Amino acid sequence: MSATSAASLRSLFSARRLSPAALMLLVLIAFAVPVTATCPEEPPLQSYTGGGQTICPCFVEGEEAGAVLTAPAEHYPIEILRVGIGWGSQFGGTPQQQEAAVNVYAAGLPNPGTPIFSLPGPVLSDGYVNEFNLAPLPGEIIVNSGAFTVTLEFLYDNVGNIYAPSVVHDGNGCQGGKNVIFAIPGGWMDGCAALLTGDWVVYAVYRPVNCTTSTDEQILVSTSVPVLLAPQPNPFSGTTRIDFVLPAAGRVDLAVYDVAGRLVSSLVSETLGAGPHSASWDGVGANGRSAAAGTYFVRLNSGGRSETRRVLLLK
């Protein structure tokens, strides 16, 4: 702990405004750490201009349509917070319709790969750019660099049905590499190659993950409960780092579980002192074999409390 931090602590606990009883109620732990703040949201990323003008009732169940988006290089890694999907019908006024999923991929064309996040069962309203909150918890959807893809996956066929609602585009010309279609059969393709005449009305709201001041600036961070930070990087294909902070010395169990709740790997199972700690997971299970690509959950149990973070393992 720096001299400045120690002096601040002495000042805090000697303050005449705090009675001895009040001091006894303070369950605080202070550490000198880099100043970190939540980054503000950035303007939405989108390729389309104006409103959606052209309806495309041209999809079958399981197909997808969406946009390839790229944030400024200096913003990465970024967290995807919300996405918008333009939805409409030729004559308007159709009832709300549920589709299969909104998917986010951590890559662009020619193949975005496996979704890093899926919101199942989105309900869309005719004539609107429907916005969906994809990140109710911090650290959910992280893109570390480059292009990423946002799509709507269809649950219902609408091919050739002039009355059916569907995704819309702006009708202002198709920009190569910025519009995707997943066709059955055919797989992933550039929307322009599929004769799309505009850009899909799709946007993403994001914020940078790292907003840290100069490393020689320090503050006192206080916590009265165990804190589990988001794994970094996430998604990952080698090793991901997991940081956590304990308010007091005690037993700690940090482990990785699969989506069925089965233990995959125990990372920490011991008594640790108060303060910041770090562990890592290399994607290997307790049996010594590499875990399959997919979603896993890191769970911290300490002091009678439990915190969980999601992490995506790539291959």
N, C-alpha and C positions, 0 to 999 in steps of 0.2 A: 504494500500500500504506500502511496506517495506521501511526502510530508504534508502536502496541501490537503490530501484526503484525511490524514490523521488529525490535522488541526481542525478540519470541518467537523469530524466526529466529536472531538473534545468540546468544541463549541456547542454542538447539538445537545450533548448530555450534561453540560454544565449550565445550560440556559435557565435563568431564574424563573422564567415563565412556566416551566414544566415542573410539576410537583413530583416528589418521589413516587407517589402512587401512579401518576401518569407514566413516569419512566418505566415502571414495572410492567405496564400494559403494552409498551412498545415491543412488538415482536418483529425486529428489523435486522437485516443483515446488509452490510454495505461493502461494496467492492469498487476498486478503481478500474473502470473499463472504458473503451472508446465510446464516444458519444454517438448513439444510434437513435434515429427517429424514423417514424413511419413516413415513407415517401408519399407525396401527393399524387393524385391521379393525373394522368396525361390525357390530352385530347384523344377522342376515339380514332382508331386506325380504320381506314376504309379506302376502297378503290372506286366506288360508285360516285356519281355526281347527280344531284337532284333527287327526286323521288322515284320510286319504282313505277315504271310505265308499262312493262311488258310481262305478261303472265306466261309461265312455262308449265302447262299441264302435260308433262312428258316423262314422268318418273313412275317406277314400279316399286313395290315393297323391297326395302333393303338397299335401294340406291341412295346416293348422297349428292348434295350440291352445296358449294360454299366458296369461301374466299381464302386466298393465300395472303397473309399480312406480314409486314416487317416493321419493327420499331427501330428508331435510331440506335446505332451501334453502342453509343455511350450509355444507353439506358439499361442494357442487359446486365444481369438477369432480370426478367420482369415477371410480375404476377398478373395473370389474367383475372379480372374481377367480374366483368359482365360482357355479354355479347348481344347483338341485335340481329334479328332475322326478318327481312321483308317478306310479307305474306299477303296474297290477294287473289281475287278471282275476276274473271272478265266482266261480270255483271254486278259484283259486289253483294254484300248482305248474306253471305253463307254463314252458317253457325260456326262457333269455335270448333277447332279440330285438333285432336291429339295426334302427334306423330311419334316416331320411334325414339329419337334422341337428338340432342345437340352434342356434337363431338368436337373436342379440341385435340389437335395433333401438334407435336413439337417439330414438325418439318413441313416442307412444301412439296412441289412437284419435283421429280416425276412420281414419287410415291411417299405420301406423308407418314406411312408406317402404321403403328398401333396408337389408338387414342390414349392420351395421358389423362383425359377426364371425359366423362360422359354424363350428361344430365338426361335421365330417361323420362319419357312421357311428356315432353313439352306441349303445352296447349297454346295454339296460335289463333289470333283474331284477324279476320279478313279486313284488309285495307290499312294495316298498321305495320310499322317496324317493331316487332315484338321484342322486348328486352328481357333477358334472363340473367339472374344473379347466379353466377357459377362458383363463387367463393365465399360462402357464409363463414368460413374459418380462415384465418391467415395462413399463408404458405401452402395453399391447396394446389394451385396450378402454376407451376414455374416453368418458364422457357428460358434456357440459358443463353442462347444465341440464335441469330438468323431467323429465317422465315418460319411461321407457324400457320396452321390451317384451322379454320372454323367451318363446320358443316352442319347441315340439317339432314338427318337420316329419316327416310320416309317409312311410314307404317302402312299407308294405304296407296293403292294404285290410283293414278290420275291421268294416265296416258290417253290422249284424245278426247277427254271429257271437257268440253268447253265451259261447263258450269262448275267444275271442281276448282277449289283453291289450291295454290301451289306457291313455290318461291317466285320472286320477281327480280327482274334486272332493270337497269336504267335505260336501255335502248340506245346508249350513246357510243356504241362501239366497244368491242371486247379487247381488253388489254392482256396480251400474252403473259402467261405465268402467274396471273393473279386470280384466275377463276378455275375451280376444279369441279369435276363430275366423277362420281364413282358409279360406273355403269354395270349392269348385269345383263349379258356378259360384257367383258371388255376391261373391267377394272378401272383404275385411275386414269384420267385423261385431262388435258388442258381444255377448258371450256371453249376456247376459241377454235380448237381442232374439231370440236363437236358442233361447230357452226353457231355458237352463241353470239348474239349481236349486241351484247352489252355486258356490264359488270354486275354480278349478283349484289343485291342490297343486303350486305352483311358488314357488321362492324364489331370491333372489340375495344373495350375500355380496360386499361391496364395501369399499373404503376411500377416504377423500378423497385427492386428489392433492397438495394443497398443505398442508404442515405447516411453515410458516416463521415464525421468531420476528421480533421487531421488527427493522426494516431497519438500525438503528444497532448491532445486535449483530453481531460478526464473529468468524469462526474461521479457522484455517488448514486448507485442504483440500489433501491431497497425493495425487498420482497418478503412477504410473510408466508408464502406457500411455495412448494416446488414448481419450477418453471421448465417446461420442455420446449425448446426452440425448434423451428422447422428444419428438417434435414437439408443439408447442402452438399453437393448439388442435388436437385430433385426436378426431373427424373435423373437417374444415374445409370452408368453401365460398368463402372469399376468399383469405386468405394464412395460411400456417402458419410459425411460427418454429422454427428448428432450431439449438440450442446445442450446442457441442462444446468440449472442453478438450484442449490439446496439452501433453505433458510436456516437449517440447523443440521448438525451431524446426525446420522441415522442410517438405517437399513435402506438400500436402494436396489430395486429390481428394474432393469431396463431390458426389454426384449422385443423381438420382431414376430408378428403374427400374420398369417395369411387371411384372406377375406372370409374364410370359414371359421376364424377364431382359433386355429391350431397354431401351437408354438412352432416357429421356424428356427429361431436362433436366440439364445440368451446372451446378451452383450455385457451386462453388469449384474452381479448378484453378490453384494458385499456391503459393508458399512463404510460410508464415506463422510468426510468432514464437510462443514458448511462452506459454501462458495460455488464458483463455477467449475464445471467438469465437462469432459468431452469423451465420447466413444465413437466408434466407427463400425460400419457394416459393409462387408465386401460381397454381399449377395450369396454367401455360402450358408447352407442350413446346418442344423445340429448334427446331421448325419455325414457332414463333410462334403456333400454334393452341392453343386451350384443350384440355387433356386431357380424356378422357371420365371421367365419374364412376366411381369404383371404388377398388380397393386398389392402393397403390404402395409401393415400398420405398426408403428413403433410406439410402445406403451411404457410410460414411466410410472412406477408405483413407489411412493415414499411418504412417510409421515401420515399414513392413512388416506392419502390422496392419489388420484390417478389422472394422468394426462396422456392423450394419444395424438399422434401425427401420422398423416398418410405419406407414403413414399412409393414412387414408381420405379421398378427395376426394368431396365432395357437390356436387350441382348444384341 
